[in-house]
Amino acid sequence: MIIAKSKWFKRRKYLGWGVDVKTKEGWIYIGAFITLLIGLPQLSPIIGEDISMGLFWTTLVIFLIDIFSVMWKLKLDERESKHEMIAERNSAWAMMIALIIILIGEPLYKYSMNLPYEFNFLILAVLLIGAITKTITNYKLDKND
């Protein structure tokens, strides 16, 4: 189900994750998907809202699977690979620290201001998923060594 070719893209180094477009074919690919994602909801009066939204979500999932497969297949040299690992590690630490600050700081702030507070289980779930992923990864890496 691969539509995009990895030669159309390059690794994004700055401003987040993903890929940057390298060729005109990459721009055509991105443009086609954006056109579909903008156009499909506009068709709802013609084909019905349920079908239109079903096509929208299907198109979005296909695009995400395709672009993730491109990201996976991009070849990095040893230096680029090392830089990527360090950058990913640092961004993961920064996100984890930010989530912990929110998880602890928000209830303390609300309590000090006598404001109602509901515990944010979603943030806790994200932190737990990260911890579980790290545990499984370390286990598999230790087992393979």
C-alpha angles and dihedrals in degrees: 000000000000114000102161123068119222090226088068091065142045132205114277108237100176136040101026137308134323134052138308121224114255104175140033089252088060091053091049090050093050091043093051093052093045090050090051093047092050095040102046096067088049089061094061094101088055104039100020132264096263094052092042093052091043090054091045094054092042091052091048093050092048090050093049093047090048096048092045089053089052090050090050093051098048108116118228126189119234094267094047090047092052092047090049092052092050092047092048091048092050093047091048090052092048092050092046092051091047092050092049091049089052093045092052102027100049097060091043091051094046092046092050090050093045090241124148114259135194118194112249104230091176092067090047090049092052091051091048092049089052092049092047091048091051091048094050092045093050091046093052093044092050090047092051094049 
